[in-house]
Amino acid sequence: MSWRDYTTLLAQYVGAPAPPSLPMWLARVVAPFGARMLSTRLPISNARARRELGWTPAYATYREGFAELRTDDAATADRDTTAAD
């Protein structure tokens, strides 16, 4: 998953506008270190934690976790409204 895909999806799930986009060639000119950092793919795995610690993630996919952010936010807003009454 690219950084752009991640931030766009996260914004969508929390109801925020998608972050602005900058062409990579321009990012390399303006902020070469940042462009390299954000365009680098870092494959990660939780297989070792699962295997050695018996750990299980709270959500099966990152999409489920993002969806929970929206649910938690709505629940917090409901509690705040109820508390104010």
N, C-alpha and C positions, 0 to 999 in steps of 0.2 A: 504494500500500500504506500502510495506516495504521500509526502507531507501535505501536498495540495488536496489530495483526496480525503485525507484524515481531517484537515481543518474545515473543508467544505461540508463533509458529512456531520461533523460535530456541530457546526453552525446550524445546519438544517435541523438536527435533533433538539437543539435548545431554542430554536425559533429566532436565531440571529441571522442577519444578512451574511451571505458568503463573503469571505475575505477577498480583497482586491487581488487581481492577478497581475504579474509582472513578467514580461518575456524573459526567458532564461538568459539570452544574450545580454540584455540590459542589466539584469541582476549581476552577471559576471563582471560587468564594467563598473557598476556602482558599488557593489559589495561582494567581491570575489570570495572571501572566506564564508560569508553567509550563504551565498549561492551554492558553494560546494557542500557545505554542511547540510543544507536542505535538499539537495539533489542526490545525496549519498543514500544508497539502500543499505539498511542494516537488518538483515534477516535475524529474527529472534525466535527462540523456542522455549516453551515451558516444559519440555519433555523431561529434563533432568529433575526439576522440582516435582513433577508428577511421579517419576520413577523412584527417586531417592527419599522424598519426604511424604509421598502419598498425598500430595496437594492436589486439590481440584479447584479450578477457577470458579468464582461466583457466577459467572456468565459463560455460556458455551462459546459465544462469539462477541467481538467488539461491538457489533451492531446491537446485540441485546443489551450490552452495558450502556451504550449511548441512549437507547430507548428508555432505560431505567432512569437516566438523568432527567428526562422529561417528566416521567412519573413522579420522581422525588420532588422536582420543582413544583409540580402541581399540588402535591400533598402538602408541601411547606406553605404554599400560598393559601391553601384551604385552612390550615392550622392558624396562620397569621390572621386571616379574616375572622375566624371563629373566636380567637383570643381577643380581638378588638371589640367584639360585640359584648 
